[in-house]
Amino acid sequence: MAPINPGEAVITKAYNLPNKYVIHCLGPVYGRDKTEKALLANCYKNVLRLAEENKISSIAFPSISTGAFGYPFQKATDISFNTILGELERIRHLQKIKFVLFSEQDLKFYEEKLEKLN
């Protein structure tokens, strides 16, 4: 299935992992892949689309592109939340979205952002 372009996603079996599938997504490299905001949003949209097409009920997201690809964490968080919220009306099968984060500081930032959404 490789190579894929930034913003694209593909799905594979999970093989020996405790879940059924793995959805692979290539996030944009900040400052190099243009337009990185749209590409990052496409990552989340394409992953959610594949999850729906495959009737997946639970998914876990890392903070896409914020590590080695250098996307500023706060900007990436806004894009991920806004994109996911914008896609909710199209979601029928997905019941749980988890965020898997690198640090306690990242978790605190996510919790504060989520609190503001309520």
N, C-alpha and C positions, 0 to 999 in steps of 0.2 A: 504493500500500500504506500510505500515511500517512493519518492519524497512527497511531502505535503508542504503547502505554502503557509505563511503566517495567517492565522485566522481560521484555517481549515481544521477539521476533526475527522477521525476515522475510528471505527469500533472493531475490536477483536475479542476473541474468547479470552477468559482470564486464566485458563489452564489451571495451574496449581494454587492460585489465589483463592481466598474464601468467598469470592463473588463470581458472578456469571460472566461479566464483561469488563473490559477496560476500554475507556474512550480516550484516545490519544489526541492531543491538540497542540499545535505549534503556536506559541504566543509570539508577539512581535518583539524585536530588539529595540529598546527605547533609543530614539535619536537616529536610528538607521532605517527601520522599516516604516514606510509612510503609507497611509496615515495611521500611526500606531494606535490612536484612540479607537478608530473604526475597526482595525484589525483585532484589538483586544476584545471589543464588544462582540465581534463575530465569533471569537473563540467560545464565549459563553453561549451565544445563540446556537451555534452549530452543535455544541455538546448537548444542550437541552433538546434540540431537534432529534439528535440520534437517540437520546434517552427515551423520548416519546415514541419514536418509530419502533423501538425495541421493547416498549412497555416496561421500562425500568422504573422501579418504585422508589429507589434510594440512590443518591449520588453524593460523592465527596469531591469538592473543588480545593485545589491548592490556590495560593494567590499567584495566578498565572503571570509570568514574565517579571516578577519582582525580585527574583534572585539574580542569577548570572546574566539575565537579559536587561537588567538595570532599570526596569520601569519603576518610577517612584511609587512607593507603597500606598500612600494616601490617594493619589490619583487613580491607581489601579483599583483600589477598594471602591471608590465612587463609581467607576465604570462597571465593575462587577455587580454591585448592588442595583444600580439603575437599570442595567441590562436584564438582570434576572427578574426584577420587579416588572419591567416592561413586557416580559415574556409570560408572566403568570397566567394570563387569560387563555393562552394556547396550551397550557399544561393540563393534561387529563390523568396521566398515569403516575407521574412523579409525586410522591407524598412527602419525601424528606430530602432536604439539601443540607449537607454538612460542609463546613469550611475547615480545612486542615491547614494550620498555620505554623510558622517557623518558631515563634517566640511568645512568651507571656505578654510582651509589649504589643505584639501584633494582635493577640487575642483581645487585649484590653481595648485597642483601637476599634476592632470589629464590634465588640460589645457596646461601646459608646455610640457607634454609628447605628447599630440596630436599635438601640434605645431611642434615638432621635426619630426613627421611622415610626415608632409606636405613638 
